[in-house]
Amino acid sequence: MNLSLKFLFDNIDVSFLVLDPYDRIIKFNQIAQKYFLLSKKDLRHKKIHELFSNLDIENLKDFFLKNRLKIVKRTPGLRRNEKTGASISIVPLFDEKNAYSGSIVSCTDISDKLELINQGTKAREEFIKRTAQIAEERDKFYLVIENISDGVLLLDYDYNIILVNSSLEKIIGIDTKKLMGTHLKIYFKEIYYSELIRKKYYFQSEIIEITNQKEKSRKAVSVYMAPLITQRGESMNTVLTLRDITREKQIDDMKTQFVSNVSHELRTPLASIKGFTVTLLARKELSEQQKNKFLTIINNESDRLTRLVEDLLSLSRIESSSFRFQISEFSLVSMLEELKQEMEKLLMKKKLRLDIIIPAGIPPLIADRDMIFQLLLNLINNAIKLTKESTVILFSTIFRKKDKSFIFTIKDQGPGISRENIEKIFDKFFRVEDSVHIIPGTGLGLSIVKSIVEKHRGEINVRSRLGKGATFIVRIPQGRISEEEET
Ligand code: ADP
């Protein structure tokens, strides 16, 4: 090697190693000594693999004989320091007979770059981790949105629908896939033209009626509007949550209707009591007979008021959400004995016979005794009240093994119920016109019966034709009320 070339060879910032055909170092430049931190003696004859930690070619000769024209480029680690790294190129040497005579390894320190590469790897790992986190958060977000019972509508700046959940389908009655990408005014025009949207009342809700396309019914929906704010505080999209409050609204309407009915029902006897009392006080000249007549009316009207208040209390107790069953096991036979005794006077007065048929060995009932008592009392009482004199009322019961239920049948020979009225008799305050003036009642008895049956998860049916008597059939499942419902 001439001098200037040796000078260059020794001063260039690249380590050169000349290897023999057995991968051993036979020549090297000065920088190589510094780079591998080895003395001349130690570096000479070292195998190349002893310098690098992960050089994947075990035998260079074999490799180059197979890949003659290839230059090997690798970035192995350095055994002397794990954190350092080198970029190496290995060029094969072939003699004039084309036999493999060794190789030249040029090696550049890339520790700085390695740092950068590591940083890059870290950044990439961080990026992958973050992306996975975002994907997980997004999945969670979708999962939450999908599983809330309220309908969710995500709108872009122009009120196009960009996201919906499946609960929305129940409210609007349209396949959610069909809604995606459509403008709000297409399927939700009532919402689009509402004050809420027009005036952009963010963080507020409005009750809007929309049409359920599948059921072809109107639904009362509470729509809440909120902006979707980005992390930078920009408001891009709008979220609407739709809560179906049709049932709540119906209940609310029913309550209002009920209060107005109650007031009306209470006012009638009160007005009568007041009217006759005033007359009695003002007209001292009334005869004893007239006075008695008026006092009887006052007495009857007070009874009616008492009945009304008692029935109202029973009904509100049964229908209240805090109502608790008092479940016990009791015999039907003894309960009916008690019932018959209570009815005795009324039965005698109308010369009626109450026949009770209970099969021997019927199992005891597991239910709320007071409630079942009231249920049967109301049904038998109606039969007595409405039935002509000197007829028979038949009460029978069986235990149906098939569905573990008690079937009670109360059959009378009374006036019967018209087809039109059969639908209404269980409504609160409903009374058949013909009987209103002659037979005392509140129109609440059958509502109470129905509530008791429902609380016991049973059923009630009526079979009747006008003038042909009526048969009420009640099914009460044996002990169907779980502990949970009791407490
Ligand atoms: P009420 O206090 O007026 O008896 P109910 O709710 O018990 O109120 O009954 C509602 C209406 O149903 C009654 O006004 C009556 O006309 C009719 N009804 C109830 N039971 C019978 C029956 N066994 N036969 C015919 N009509 C009946």
Boltz pocket constraint, residues with backbone or C-beta under 6 A from the ligand:
constraints:
  - pocket:
      binder: B
      contacts: [[A, 378], [A, 379], [A, 382], [A, 383], [A, 386], [A, 412], [A, 414], [A, 415], [A, 416], [A, 417], [A, 425], [A, 426], [A, 427], [A, 430], [A, 431], [A, 432], [A, 435], [A, 439], [A, 440], [A, 441], [A, 442], [A, 443], [A, 444], [A, 445], [A, 446], [A, 447], [A, 469], [A, 470]]
      max_distance: 6.0
